[in-house]
């Protein structure tokens, strides 16, 4: 009985710590341009296995410009596509879904919510870089 109680107590104490690790860090950005870096880093962390490593090839399969609207807690309220590739509608759907699934992003605490743009550079394999953190192009 004591062993079970000790294990239960240990699990209860560990649970908040585990939960806290999954929450995004609050952003200290003071404008949308500065927030864009925090948003991009969050997306890179969420999709680390989908990031194109190194310089992108000379011809990119698709370029999507997405405007993301966040509330004060970093929850995605809306994703508006500003530029979409007509030849790759599947990429547009995938980018929108990835943004929504990355929610919540770091809370824009100093902004009380924000709206920012980022450019998604997607190669034929579906791997991507965001213009904010791109390694450039060959």
C-alpha positions as CSV (number, residue, x, y, z in Angstrom):
1,X,0.0,0.0,0.0
2,X,2.8,2.4,0.8
3,X,4.6,1.7,-2.5
4,X,1.4,2.4,-4.4
5,X,0.8,5.6,-2.5
6,X,4.4,6.7,-3.2
7,X,4.1,5.9,-6.9
8,X,0.8,7.8,-7.1
9,X,2.3,10.8,-5.3
10,X,5.3,10.7,-7.6
11,X,3.1,10.6,-10.7
12,X,0.9,13.4,-9.4
13,X,4.0,15.6,-8.8
14,X,5.5,14.8,-12.2
15,X,2.3,15.4,-14.1
16,X,2.3,19.3,-13.8
17,X,5.9,19.4,-14.8
18,X,5.3,17.2,-17.9
19,X,2.3,19.4,-18.8
20,X,4.3,22.6,-18.4
21,X,6.9,21.3,-20.8
22,X,4.4,20.9,-23.6
23,X,3.1,24.5,-23.3
24,X,4.6,27.1,-25.6
25,X,6.9,29.7,-24.1
26,X,5.4,33.2,-24.0
27,X,6.8,35.6,-26.6
28,X,8.3,38.9,-25.6
29,X,8.0,40.3,-29.1
30,X,6.8,43.9,-29.3
31,X,5.5,43.8,-32.9
32,X,4.4,41.3,-35.5
33,X,7.7,41.3,-37.3
34,X,9.5,40.2,-34.1
35,X,6.8,37.7,-33.3
36,X,7.3,36.1,-36.7
37,X,10.7,34.6,-35.4
38,X,9.0,33.1,-32.3
39,X,6.3,31.6,-34.5
40,X,8.8,30.2,-36.9
41,X,10.9,28.6,-34.2
42,X,7.8,27.0,-32.7
43,X,6.8,25.5,-36.0
44,X,10.3,24.3,-36.6
45,X,10.3,22.6,-33.2
46,X,6.9,21.0,-33.9
47,X,7.8,19.7,-37.3
48,X,11.6,19.1,-36.9
49,X,11.4,16.0,-39.1
50,X,9.8,17.9,-42.0
51,X,12.4,20.8,-42.2
52,X,14.5,20.9,-45.4
53,X,18.1,20.8,-44.1
54,X,20.6,23.0,-45.9
55,X,20.1,25.3,-48.9
56,X,17.0,24.8,-50.9
57,X,17.3,23.7,-54.5
58,X,17.1,26.4,-57.3
59,X,13.6,25.4,-58.2
60,X,11.1,25.2,-55.3
61,X,8.0,23.2,-55.8
62,X,5.7,25.6,-54.1
63,X,5.7,28.9,-52.3
64,X,2.8,29.8,-49.9
65,X,2.4,33.0,-48.0
66,X,0.2,32.6,-44.9
67,X,-1.1,35.2,-42.6
68,X,-1.7,33.8,-39.2
69,X,-4.0,35.4,-36.6
70,X,-3.4,34.6,-32.9
71,X,-5.3,35.4,-29.8
72,X,-3.5,36.6,-26.6
73,X,-2.8,32.9,-25.6
74,X,-1.2,32.0,-28.9
75,X,-4.2,30.0,-30.2
76,X,-4.6,30.1,-34.0
77,X,-7.8,32.1,-34.7
78,X,-7.5,32.2,-38.5
79,X,-5.1,31.3,-41.3
80,X,-5.5,33.4,-44.4
81,X,-3.6,32.4,-47.5
82,X,-2.2,35.5,-49.2
83,X,-0.3,33.7,-52.0
84,X,-1.0,30.1,-53.2
85,X,0.5,28.0,-55.9
86,X,-2.3,27.0,-58.4
87,X,-0.3,23.9,-59.5
88,X,-0.1,22.6,-55.9
89,X,-3.4,22.9,-54.0
90,X,-2.4,20.0,-51.8
91,X,0.5,22.0,-50.4
92,X,-1.9,24.8,-49.4
93,X,-4.1,22.4,-47.5
94,X,-1.1,20.8,-45.8
95,X,0.4,24.2,-44.8
96,X,-2.9,25.4,-43.3
97,X,-3.3,22.1,-41.4
98,X,0.2,22.2,-40.1
99,X,-0.3,25.8,-38.8
100,X,-3.5,24.8,-37.1
101,X,-2.0,21.7,-35.5
102,X,0.9,23.7,-34.2
103,X,-1.5,25.7,-32.1
104,X,-1.0,27.1,-29.5
105,X,2.0,29.1,-30.6
106,X,4.0,31.1,-28.1
107,X,1.6,33.6,-26.5
108,X,2.1,37.1,-27.8
109,X,1.8,38.5,-24.3
110,X,3.0,42.1,-25.1
111,X,0.8,42.3,-28.1
112,X,-2.4,40.8,-26.7
113,X,-2.8,38.8,-29.9
114,X,-1.2,39.4,-33.3
115,X,-1.4,38.8,-37.0
116,X,1.8,37.9,-38.9
117,X,2.9,36.7,-42.3
118,X,5.4,34.0,-43.2
119,X,6.5,32.5,-46.4
120,X,6.5,28.7,-46.7
121,X,9.1,27.3,-49.2
122,X,8.2,23.7,-50.0
123,X,10.2,21.2,-52.0
124,X,8.8,18.3,-54.0
125,X,9.2,15.9,-51.0
126,X,7.0,18.1,-48.9
127,X,9.9,19.3,-46.7
128,X,9.9,23.0,-46.1
129,X,11.7,26.0,-44.7
130,X,10.1,29.2,-43.5
131,X,11.5,32.4,-45.0
132,X,12.1,33.7,-41.5
133,X,14.6,30.9,-40.8
134,X,15.6,29.9,-44.3
135,X,19.1,28.7,-45.0
136,X,18.9,30.2,-48.4
137,X,18.8,28.7,-51.9
138,X,21.4,27.1,-54.2
